[in-house]
């Protein structure tokens, strides 16, 4: 039992409850004091006086598991917003909401926590109207205290290539997720990258392959048994291959895929607190065993848990099923799939257009097609990479299974692609420290991406951060893209993004003497009234529409709109002073972020990242400038994303820019060394940035000090 008020166990067997005082665990001194004063003793079942046989056999590893669990929570670096969001999504069962109780009180499981908000459902989505079927008077009213069982569908690829330490470390992390309220259902994938098969042509290899697969599934079970008190079990004879089985069906598959022929084979272990493990073996109606795709099992489990059972598929058309998707309660509320997790030695998704060569976050609604096309064009002709074409194909498959699964799930669900080694960080992180490092250098534990993602519902790092600010090893410029595993990728169904005009078709360029043609009030591609409401809600003050529209007339470069006007930006071209026009060569208008807003109910949910990333990557990839009051609490966020800043002397503004190489300060003609034309141009840009920020006149109707 944890002898500390901030982290304790309930009287029932089950998970750990995180008290709101976790919000206080932000300073290093508080964390160190907490670690030193926390004593962890043997965990026992309620009412028992002696450890269970499993606890006797794994006592040392259980103590290690408890210690690593504490470190995993502390290293997640939670903010107060994270803790609040986590507590709101994973309700505390003893305090109110509860699961359907198991017949054996000792095996009742009460998942506790889930944190987040786009990166948890954007609140605007969560609060939008939903279809609610008319209640049946013959049915019992829903239990207001009911709490669904939160699940993660986890695919472990190539477990046969993992050593025992890595596999046990990943098992430890999955047991920690269960203690935090997220239970796992695991699918084992023993296929090699180059093992492109169809179940029919591989029949001659089936028996030896099946033995290997079952051995690995049992190996996974043994690893989990060491840390998860309720244990794990291999589930067989649950997957049915229908006569009309459709393989590799792209997009949303509601019918024609693998089916769960006996749901009790899945729900039974879950009711007992166990972790079910599936090998990729299915059975025909005649009882013949066949090899099936692991990804098809993942999708079959998703359909089963959201209620698209065999009976529903037979009774409803695809259009009727589509109408009910994403509506909680439409097919039942006993389970909620929060995460799709793929543990693949290849890691996350690589990127061609980032210096770190990694996709940190993918907003599927906006980016799925673009990312998939990019993955299909990865460089494949490198002799140093074993079978690069198969590796590239594997990335596409991982993206596809995440997208197809999330298409069936609520907007709050998400996917995480990472390596088994990263998933095992909580267990073996201390061994990664270089003994030759200076004392206190490099000894901080690495964050576990699965724990961090559950507690925050966010990627490991903000996707809008410049690559240079990410704490990731940057591959050498000429290194092959596929020669190492990629950092974790976080995926959400997300929200659509509109950019007007579309820079892919009409690149944003500085206007001529007649200015730009985009008219905020009359452009039919967006609703200015909703943009106005967005800005006023975000800034908390009324906009002087006439003054604003007249000020930016002929200057509007474009508009970005995220989701249903949950966030957005208005960007303009601003003229600096006369010196820019007289420079040799003359410098034109400056790209300026005039308005950047997120609805107050959607703030902290990742919408700002989506808008900002679109601005700097698609609209103004060469750089953009903006200003903010020096006491603006958002400035910390701006500082992290800006390439340079300048506090205007004698003023209340801070100037930010994303342009690389800008030289702040006046040109010193007498400075030693040669001052090149390029240096003068970069210094001139700084002068233009400061000048245009000084000249912009606020347009707020309350006439208070501007933001």
C-alpha positions in Angstrom: 0.0 0.0 0.0 1.3 3.5 -0.9 2.0 5.3 2.4 1.2 8.8 0.9 -1.9 10.9 0.6 -1.2 12.0 -3.0 -1.1 8.4 -4.3 -3.0 5.6 -2.6 -5.1 2.5 -3.2 -8.8 2.0 -2.6 -10.1 -0.6 -0.2 -11.0 -2.7 -3.2 -8.5 -4.5 -5.3 -7.7 -2.5 -8.4 -6.2 0.7 -9.6 -4.4 3.5 -8.1 -6.2 6.8 -7.6 -4.4 10.0 -8.4 -5.4 12.8 -6.1 -5.7 16.3 -7.4 -2.5 17.1 -5.5 -0.6 15.6 -8.4 -1.0 19.2 -9.7 1.6 20.1 -7.2 4.2 17.7 -8.5 5.7 20.1 -10.9 8.9 21.3 -9.1 11.9 19.1 -8.9 12.2 19.7 -5.2 8.6 18.5 -4.5 9.2 15.5 -6.7 12.4 14.5 -4.9 10.8 15.0 -1.5 7.9 12.9 -2.6 10.1 10.1 -3.9 12.2 10.0 -0.7 9.2 10.0 1.6 7.1 7.4 -0.4 7.4 3.8 0.9 6.0 1.1 -1.2 5.0 -2.2 0.4 3.7 -5.5 -0.9 0.3 -5.1 -2.6 -2.3 -7.5 -1.2 -5.8 -8.6 -2.1 -8.6 -7.2 0.1 -9.0 -9.1 3.3 -6.0 -11.4 2.7 -3.2 -11.8 5.3 -0.7 -13.4 3.0 0.7 -12.7 -0.5 -0.9 -14.6 -3.3 1.2 -17.3 -5.1 1.7 -15.0 -8.0 3.0 -12.3 -5.6 5.3 -14.7 -4.0 6.7 -15.7 -7.3 7.2 -12.2 -8.6 7.7 -10.2 -5.4 10.9 -8.6 -6.5 9.5 -7.6 -9.9 6.3 -6.4 -8.2 8.4 -4.0 -6.0 10.3 -2.9 -9.2 6.9 -2.4 -10.9 5.6 -0.2 -8.1 8.8 1.9 -8.1 8.8 2.3 -11.8 5.1 3.2 -11.7 5.8 6.0 -9.4 8.7 7.2 -11.6 6.5 6.9 -14.7 3.9 9.2 -13.2 6.4 11.8 -12.0 8.3 11.9 -15.3 5.2 12.6 -17.2 5.5 16.3 -16.1 1.8 16.8 -15.8 0.3 20.3 -15.8 -2.8 21.2 -13.8 -4.7 21.2 -17.1 -3.5 17.6 -17.8 -4.5 16.3 -14.4 -8.0 18.0 -14.6 -8.5 16.5 -18.1 -7.4 13.1 -17.0 -9.6 13.0 -14.0 -12.6 14.2 -16.1 -12.3 11.4 -18.6 -11.4 8.4 -16.3 -13.9 8.8 -13.6 -13.0 7.6 -10.1 -15.1 4.5 -9.5 -15.1 4.5 -5.7 -16.1 8.2 -5.8 -19.1 7.8 -8.0 -19.0 6.3 -11.5 -18.5 2.5 -11.6 -18.1 -0.4 -13.9 -20.4 -3.3 -14.3 -19.4 -5.4 -11.3 -18.0 -8.8 -11.6 -19.6 -11.6 -9.6 -16.4 -12.1 -7.6 -15.8 -8.9 -5.5 -12.1 -9.6 -5.3 -11.9 -9.3 -9.1 -13.9 -6.2 -9.5 -11.9 -3.7 -11.6 -12.4 0.0 -11.4 -10.5 1.9 -14.0 -9.6 5.3 -12.8 -8.2 7.8 -15.1 -7.9 9.3 -18.6 -6.5 12.8 -19.3 -7.0 15.1 -22.3 -8.9 17.1 -24.7 -8.0 17.5 -30.4 -5.7 15.8 -28.2 -8.9 14.7 -26.2 -12.0 15.5 -28.0 -12.1 19.2 -28.8 -14.7 20.6 -26.4 -16.6 22.2 -29.3 -17.0 18.7 -30.7 -17.8 17.2 -27.3 -20.5 19.8 -26.7 -22.0 19.6 -30.2 -25.5 18.1 -30.6 -25.6 14.4 -30.9 -28.2 11.9 -32.2 -30.0 10.4 -29.2 -32.5 7.6 -30.0 -35.9 7.9 -28.3 -35.9 5.8 -25.1 -37.8 2.6 -25.0 -40.3 2.7 -22.1 -39.9 -1.1 -21.5 -36.1 -0.7 -20.9 -34.5 0.3 -17.6 -33.3 3.9 -17.5 -29.5 4.2 -17.8 -27.5 4.2 -14.6 -26.1 7.7 -14.1 -23.2 6.3 -12.2 -22.2 3.9 -14.9 -18.6 4.1 -16.1 -17.5 2.2 -19.2 -14.5 0.0 -19.3 -11.7 1.9 -21.0 -9.7 -0.2 -23.4 -6.6 0.0 -25.6 -6.3 -2.3 -28.6 -2.5 -3.1 -28.8 -0.7 -4.8 -31.6 2.8 -6.1 -30.9 4.6 -6.7 -34.1 7.6 -9.0 -34.5 7.7 -10.1 -30.8 10.1 -12.9 -32.0 12.7 -10.2 -32.5 12.4 -8.8 -29.0 14.7 -9.9 -26.2 13.1 -10.8 -22.8 14.1 -7.4 -21.2 12.3 -5.4 -23.8 9.2 -7.6 -23.9 9.0 -7.6 -20.1 9.4 -3.8 -20.0 6.6 -3.4 -22.5 4.5 -5.8 -20.4 5.3 -3.7 -17.3 4.0 -0.5 -19.1 0.8 -2.2 -20.1 0.2 -3.3 -16.5 0.8 0.4 -15.5 -1.8 1.5 -18.0 -4.2 -0.9 -16.4 -3.5 0.6 -13.0 -4.2 4.0 -14.5 -7.6 2.8 -15.8 -6.7 1.7 -19.4 -6.9 -2.0 -19.9 -5.4 -3.7 -22.9 -6.5 -6.3 -25.5 -3.4 -7.5 -27.4 -3.0 -8.8 -30.9 0.3 -10.6 -31.7 1.8 -10.0 -35.2 4.7 -12.3 -36.0 4.9 -11.3 -39.7 8.2 -10.1 -41.1 8.4 -6.9 -43.2 8.9 -8.9 -46.3 6.4 -11.6 -45.4 3.7 -10.5 -47.9 1.2 -13.3 -47.9 -2.4 -14.2 -48.4 -3.9 -16.8 -46.2 -4.6 -19.2 -49.0 -1.2 -19.4 -50.6 0.6 -19.8 -47.2 -1.3 -23.0 -46.2 1.8 -25.2 -46.6 3.6 -23.1 -44.0 0.6 -22.8 -41.7 1.4 -25.4 -39.0 5.0 -24.3 -38.3 3.9 -20.7 -38.5 1.0 -21.3 -36.1 3.3 -23.0 -33.6 5.7 -20.0 -33.7 2.9 -17.5 -33.4 1.3 -19.3 -30.4 4.7 -19.6 -28.8 5.1 -15.8 -29.0 1.6 -15.2 -27.8 2.3 -17.3 -24.7 5.6 -15.5 -24.3 3.6 -12.2 -24.2 1.2 -13.8 -21.6 4.1 -14.9 -19.4 5.6 -11.4 -19.5 2.3 -9.8 -18.5 1.7 -12.3 -15.7 4.8 -11.0 -13.9 3.3 -7.6 -13.4 -0.4 -7.7 -13.9 -2.0 -9.4 -10.8 -5.1 -10.7 -12.7 -2.8 -12.1 -15.5 -3.3 -12.6 -19.2 -4.5 -15.4 -21.4 -4.4 -16.5 -25.1 -7.8 -16.3 -26.6 -8.4 -18.9 -29.3 -11.4 -19.9 -31.4 -12.9 -16.4 -31.2 -12.1 -15.2 -34.7 -14.5 -16.4 -37.5 -13.7 -16.1 -41.2 -17.0 -15.4 -43.0 -17.6 -17.0 -46.4 -17.6 -13.6 -48.0 -14.3 -12.5 -46.4 -12.8 -9.4 -48.0 -9.1 -9.0 -47.5 -7.2 -5.6 -47.6 -10.4 -3.6 -48.0 -9.5 0.1 -48.1 -11.4 2.7 -46.1 -14.3 2.1 -43.8 -15.2 -1.6 -43.5 -18.5 -2.2 -41.8 -19.2 -5.6 -43.3 -17.3 -8.5 -44.9 -14.4 -8.6 -42.5 -13.4 -11.0 -39.7 -16.0 -11.5 -37.0 -16.0 -12.3 -33.3 -18.0 -15.6 -33.3 -18.3 -15.7 -29.5 -18.1 -12.4 -27.7 -17.9 -14.1 -24.3 -14.5 -15.4 -25.2 -13.4 -11.8 -25.1 -15.7 -10.3 -22.4 -15.1 -13.2 -20.0 -11.4 -12.5 -19.5 -12.0 -8.7 -19.3 -14.7 -9.2 -16.6 -12.1 -11.2 -14.6 -9.6 -8.3 -15.0 -7.4 -10.3 -17.4 -5.7 -9.1 -20.5 -6.7 -11.1 -23.6 -4.0 -12.0 -26.2 -4.9 -12.9 -29.7 -2.8 -14.8 -32.2 -3.6 -14.1 -35.9 -5.6 -17.4 -36.5 -9.2 -17.5 -37.6 -11.6 -20.3 -38.2 -14.0 -21.0 -41.0 -17.6 -22.1 -40.5 -16.4 -25.7 -40.9 -13.9 -25.3 -38.1 -10.8 -25.2 -40.3 -8.0 -23.0 -38.8 -6.4 -20.4 -41.2 -3.9 -17.7 -41.0 -5.4 -14.2 -41.0 -4.1 -10.6 -41.1 -3.4 -9.2 -37.6 -4.7 -5.8 -38.7 -8.0 -7.5 -39.7 -8.3 -8.9 -36.1 -7.7 -5.3 -34.8 -10.6 -4.0 -36.9 -12.8 -7.0 -36.0 -12.3 -6.2 -32.3 -13.1 -2.5 -32.9 -16.4 -3.4 -34.7 -17.3 -5.8 -31.8 -16.6 -3.3 -29.1 -18.5 -0.5 -30.8 -21.5 -2.8 -31.3 -21.2 -3.7 -35.0 -21.7 -7.3 -34.2 -22.6 -10.0 -36.7 -26.3 -9.6 -35.8 -26.1 -5.9 -36.4 -24.4 -6.4 -39.7 -27.1 -8.7 -40.8 -30.0 -6.5 -39.7 -28.8 -3.1 -40.8 -27.5 -1.6 -44.0 -24.1 0.1 -44.1 -25.8 3.5 -44.3 -27.8 2.8 -41.2 -24.7 1.7 -39.4 -22.8 4.8 -40.5 -25.5 7.1 -39.1 -25.0 5.6 -35.6 -21.2 5.6 -35.6 -19.7 7.9 -33.0 -22.9 8.2 -31.0 -22.2 6.9 -27.5 -24.9 4.5 -26.5 -26.0 3.7 -30.0 -24.8 0.1 -29.7 -24.1 -0.1 -26.0 -21.9 1.6 -23.4 -20.1 -1.2 -21.6 -16.7 -0.5 -23.2 -14.9 2.4 -24.7 -11.9 2.0 -26.9 -9.7 5.0 -26.0 -6.5 4.0 -27.8 -5.2 2.1 -30.8 -1.5 1.3 -30.0 0.9 -0.3 -32.5 4.3 -1.4 -31.0 6.4 -1.9 -34.1 10.3 -2.0 -34.2 10.0 0.6 -37.0 8.4 3.1 -34.7 6.3 6.1 -35.8 5.8 7.5 -39.2 8.8 9.1 -41.0 8.5 12.5 -42.7 10.3 13.9 -45.7 9.8 17.6 -45.0 11.1 17.8 -41.4 14.7 17.9 -40.3 14.0 15.4 -37.6 12.4 13.1 -40.2 9.4 12.3 -38.0 5.7 12.9 -38.0 5.0 13.8 -34.3 1.2 14.2 -34.8 -1.2 13.4 -37.6 -4.6 15.1 -37.9 -6.2 12.4 -40.0 -9.2 14.5 -41.1 -6.8 16.9 -42.7 -3.6 15.0 -43.4 -4.3 11.3 -44.0 -4.2 11.3 -47.8 -1.1 13.6 -47.9 0.8 11.5 -45.3 -0.1 8.3 -47.0 1.0 9.6 -50.4 4.3 10.8 -48.9 5.0 7.4 -47.3 4.4 5.7 -50.6 7.1 7.9 -52.1 9.8 7.2 -49.5 13.3 6.8 -51.0 13.6 3.0 -51.6 16.9 2.7 -53.4 19.5 2.5 -50.6 21.7 -0.5 -50.5 22.3 0.0 -46.8 18.7 -0.7 -45.8 17.4 -4.3 -45.9 14.4 -4.5 -48.1 13.4 -0.8 -47.9 10.3 -1.2 -50.0 8.8 -3.6 -47.5 9.6 -1.2 -44.6 7.9 1.6 -46.5 4.9 -0.6 -47.1 4.8 -1.4 -43.3 4.5 2.3 -42.5 1.6 2.6 -44.8 -0.1 -0.4 -43.2 0.3 1.0 -39.7 -1.1 4.3 -40.8 -4.1 2.5 -42.5 -5.0 0.4 -39.5 -5.0 3.4 -37.3 -7.1 5.5 -39.7 -9.6 2.7 -40.3 -10.0 1.9 -36.6 -10.4 5.5 -35.6 -13.0 6.0 -38.3 -15.3 3.7 -36.3 -14.6 5.3 -32.9 -15.6 8.5 -31.2 -13.6 11.7 -31.7 -12.1 11.3 -28.3 -10.2 8.1 -29.3 -6.6 8.2 -30.6 -3.8 6.1 -31.9 -0.1 5.8 -31.0 2.6 4.3 -33.1 5.9 3.6 -31.3 8.6 1.0 -30.7 8.5 -1.8 -28.1 11.8 -0.3 -26.8 10.1 3.0 -26.2 7.2 1.3 -24.6 9.6 -0.4 -22.2 11.4 2.7 -21.1 9.9 2.6 -17.6 11.7 -0.6 -16.9 15.1 -0.2 -18.4 15.6 3.6 -18.7 18.3 3.7 -15.9 20.5 1.3 -17.9 20.5 3.7 -20.8 22.5 6.2 -18.9 26.1 6.6 -20.1 28.4 5.8 -17.1 30.9 8.3 -18.6 28.5 11.2 -18.3 29.2 13.9 -15.8 27.3 13.5 -12.5 23.7 14.8 -12.9 24.0 14.9 -16.7 21.8 12.7 -18.7 20.4 10.9 -15.7 16.9 12.1 -16.0 14.5 9.3 -16.8 13.1 9.3 -20.3 9.4 9.7 -20.7 7.4 6.6 -21.6 5.3 7.6 -24.6 2.4 5.3 -23.6 2.2 6.6 -20.0 2.7 10.2 -21.1 0.0 9.9 -23.8 -2.6 8.4 -21.4 -2.0 11.1 -18.8 -2.0 14.0 -21.2 -3.8 12.7 -24.4 -1.1 14.5 -26.3 2.0 13.6 -28.3 5.4 13.5 -26.6 6.2 16.9 -28.1 4.0 19.6 -29.6 3.7 19.2 -33.4 4.0 23.0 -33.9 7.4 23.2 -32.3 10.3 23.9 -34.8 12.4 20.8 -35.4 15.4 22.5 -33.8 13.4 22.7 -30.5 12.4 19.1 -30.3 14.5 17.0 -27.8 15.1 14.3 -30.5 18.4 13.2 -32.0 18.5 14.8 -35.5 19.7 12.3 -38.1 22.7 13.4 -40.2 21.5 15.4 -43.3 22.5 12.6 -45.8 21.4 9.6 -43.6 18.9 7.1 -45.1 15.4 7.9 -44.0 14.6 4.3 -43.1 17.8 3.2 -41.4 16.6 3.7 -37.9 13.3 3.6 -36.0 11.2 6.8 -36.0 10.0 8.6 -32.8 6.4 8.0 -31.7 3.6 9.3 -33.9 0.3 10.3 -32.3 -2.9 10.2 -34.5 -6.4 11.6 -34.0 -9.4 11.5 -36.2 -9.1 15.2 -35.6 -10.8 18.2 -37.3 -10.8 19.5 -40.8 -8.7 22.5 -41.8 -9.5 25.1 -44.4 -6.9 27.5 -45.8 -8.3 30.3 -48.0 -6.9 30.6 -50.6 -5.4 27.1 -50.8 -1.6 27.6 -50.9 -1.2 24.4 -52.8 -3.1 25.8 -55.7 -2.5 29.5 -55.1 0.7 30.2 -53.2 0.5 33.3 -51.0 2.6 36.0 -52.6 3.1 39.7 -51.7 0.5 41.8 -53.4 1.1 44.4 -56.1 0.1 48.1 -55.9 -3.6 47.2 -56.1 -3.4 45.0 -52.9 -5.1 41.7 -52.4 -8.6 40.8 -53.5 -9.7 38.8 -50.5 -12.7 40.6 -48.9 -13.5 39.6 -45.3 -17.1 40.7 -45.4 -18.1 39.3 -48.8 -16.0 36.3 -49.5 -18.4 33.3 -49.7 -15.8 30.7 -48.8 -16.1 31.5 -45.1 -18.5 33.1 -42.6 -17.1 36.3 -41.3 -19.7 36.5 -38.5 -18.5 33.2 -37.1 -14.9 34.4 -37.5 -15.8 37.5 -35.6 -17.4 35.5 -32.8 -14.3 33.3 -32.7 -12.0 36.3 -32.2 -14.2 38.0 -29.6 -14.6 34.7 -27.6 -10.9 34.0 -27.7 -9.8 37.6 -26.8 -12.8 38.3 -24.5 -13.5 41.6 -26.0 -15.7 43.1 -28.8 -14.2 43.8 -32.3 -14.7 47.2 -34.0 -15.7 45.6 -37.3 -15.7 48.8 -39.4 -12.3 49.9 -38.2 -10.8 46.4 -38.6 -12.2 45.7 -42.0 -11.1 49.1 -43.3 -7.6 48.7 -41.8 -6.9 45.3 -43.5 -8.7 46.1 -46.8 -6.4 45.1 -49.6 -3.9 43.6 -47.2 -5.5 40.2 -46.3 -3.2 37.4 -47.4 -5.5 34.6 -46.3 -7.6 32.9 -43.6 -7.2 29.6 -41.7 -10.2 27.9 -40.2 -9.9 24.8 -38.0 -12.9 22.6 -37.5 -16.3 24.2 -37.0 -14.7 27.6 -36.3 -13.0 26.2 -33.2 -9.8 28.0 -34.1 -8.4 30.2 -36.9 -6.1 32.9 -38.0 -6.2 36.0 -40.3 -2.9 36.9 -41.9 -2.1 40.1 -43.7 0.7 41.9 -45.7 1.9 44.9 -43.7 4.0 47.7 -45.1 7.1 48.7 -43.0 8.5 52.2 -43.2 9.8 54.1 -46.3 13.3 52.7 -45.9 12.2 49.3 -47.0 11.0 50.6 -50.4 14.2 52.6 -50.9 16.6 49.7 -50.0 18.7 48.1 -52.7 17.0 45.8 -53.7 13.7 47.1 -52.3 12.0 45.1 -49.6 8.3 44.5 -50.0 5.4 44.0 -47.6 5.9 41.8 -44.5 3.8 38.7 -43.9 2.0 39.3 -40.6 -0.1 37.2 -38.2 -2.9 39.7 -37.5 -5.4 37.5 -35.6 -4.8 34.1 -34.0 -7.7 32.7 -32.0 -9.0 29.5 -30.4 -12.5 29.2 -28.8 -12.2 29.4 -25.1 -13.8 26.0 -24.7 -11.3 24.4 -27.1 -8.1 25.9 -25.7 -5.5 23.5 -24.6 -6.8 20.8 -26.9 -4.3 21.0 -29.7 -6.3 23.3 -32.1 -3.7 26.0 -31.8 -1.0 23.6 -32.8 -3.0 22.6 -36.0 -3.5 26.3 -37.0 0.0 27.4 -36.2 1.6 24.4 -38.0 -0.5 25.1 -41.1 0.6 28.8 -41.1 4.3 28.1 -40.9 4.5 25.0 -43.1 1.9 25.8 -45.8 1.1 29.5 -45.8 4.4 31.3 -45.0 7.2 28.6 -44.9 9.8 31.4 -45.3 8.7 33.2 -42.2 6.0 35.3 -40.6 6.0 38.0 -37.9 3.5 38.9 -35.1 3.4 40.9 -31.9 2.1 40.2 -28.4 1.8 42.3 -25.2 4.8 41.5 -22.9 2.4 40.4 -20.1 0.4 38.0 -22.3 0.4 34.5 -20.6 0.5 32.9 -24.1 4.0 34.3 -24.7 5.7 31.2 -23.3 4.0 29.2 -26.1 5.1 31.9 -28.6 8.7 31.9 -27.4 8.9 28.1 -27.9 7.8 28.4 -31.5 9.6 31.6 -32.7 13.0 31.7 -34.4 13.6 35.1 -32.8 12.1 37.7 -30.6 12.5 41.4 -29.7 11.1 43.5 -26.9 10.4 46.9 -28.3 12.1 49.5 -26.1 9.7 51.9 -24.3 6.7 49.9 -25.4 4.6 47.0 -24.2 5.0 44.8 -27.2 7.2 41.8 -27.9 7.9 41.0 -31.6 8.1 37.3 -32.6 9.1 35.8 -36.0 9.7 32.4 -37.5 12.1 33.5 -40.2 15.5 31.9 -39.8 18.7 34.1 -39.7 17.1 37.5 -38.9 19.7 39.7 -37.3 18.1 41.9 -34.5 19.6 45.3 -33.8 20.8 48.3 -35.8 23.5 47.8 -38.4 26.9 48.8 -37.0 28.9 50.2 -40.0 32.1 50.3 -37.9 31.9 46.7 -36.6 35.0 44.5 -37.3 34.7 41.9 -40.1 33.0 42.1 -43.4 29.3 43.0 -43.5 27.8 41.1 -46.4 24.7 42.0 -48.5 23.0 39.0 -46.9 23.7 40.3 -43.4 22.3 43.6 -44.4 19.2 42.0 -45.8 18.6 40.0 -42.6 19.1 43.1 -40.5 16.8 45.0 -42.8 14.1 42.3 -42.2 14.4 43.0 -38.4 13.9 46.7 -39.0 10.8 45.9 -41.2 9.4 43.6 -38.6 9.7 46.1 -35.8 8.4 48.9 -37.9 5.3 47.1 -39.1 4.5 45.9 -35.6 4.8 49.4 -34.3 2.4 50.7 -37.0 -0.5 48.2 -36.6 -3.4 50.0 -35.0 -5.7 47.8 -32.7 -9.3 47.4 -33.6 -11.1 46.7 -30.4 -14.4 48.4 -29.6 -13.8 48.7 -25.9 -10.7 50.8 -26.4 -8.8 49.1 -23.6 -5.1 48.5 -23.9 -4.7 46.2 -26.9 -3.8 42.5 -26.9 
